[in-house]
Amino acid sequence: MSFRFAHVRRAVEATIIARVTSGSGRFAACFTARTASIGEDVVLLDSRGQEVSVADDGEVVLWRRVVVVEHQGELVLGMEDAALL
């Protein structure tokens, strides 16, 4: 295991929800989040080439949904599309 930590002043929680709004819903991807001040990605989901689990309402089933961000800070979300295996 590897642990990393950082001191975040005036921290608040951000809950992330991703939803597929169009298309087939069949895809592989890596979803990430980071605060602008720290700049290190937190992996919310990495399907590693497998199909991403999507609920009936289109919500992507993330491994992690809650991240910490500075109060009035900037949260940067990312998604990298990958080929299905």
Residue pairs with C-beta under 8 A, 6 or more apart in sequence:
4 40
6 38
6 40
8 35
8 37
8 38
8 68
8 69
8 70
9 70
10 70
10 71
10 72
11 68
11 69
11 70
11 71
12 68
12 69
12 70
12 71
13 66
13 67
13 68
13 69
14 33
14 66
14 67
14 68
14 69
14 75
15 65
15 66
16 31
16 33
16 44
16 62
16 65
16 66
16 67
16 77
17 59
17 62
17 65
18 31
18 44
18 59
18 60
18 62
18 79
19 57
19 58
19 59
19 60
20 54
20 58
20 59
20 60
21 58
25 54
25 58
26 51
26 84
27 51
27 52
27 81
27 82
27 84
28 47
28 48
28 49
28 50
28 51
28 52
28 81
28 82
28 83
28 84
28 85
29 45
29 47
29 52
29 79
29 80
29 81
29 82
30 43
30 45
30 46
30 47
30 78
30 79
30 80
30 82
31 43
31 44
31 45
31 46
31 60
31 62
31 77
31 78
31 79
32 41
32 42
32 43
32 44
32 77
32 78
32 79
32 80
33 41
33 42
33 44
33 67
33 75
33 76
33 77
33 78
34 40
34 41
34 42
34 75
34 76
34 78
35 67
35 68
35 69
35 70
35 73
35 74
35 75
35 76
36 73
36 74
36 75
36 76
37 70
37 73
37 74
41 78
42 64
42 67
43 63
43 64
44 62
44 63
44 64
44 65
44 67
45 52
45 60
45 61
45 62
45 63
45 64
46 63
47 82
48 82
49 82
49 83
49 84
49 85
50 84
50 85
51 84
52 60
52 61
53 60
53 61
54 60
54 61
55 61
67 75
69 75
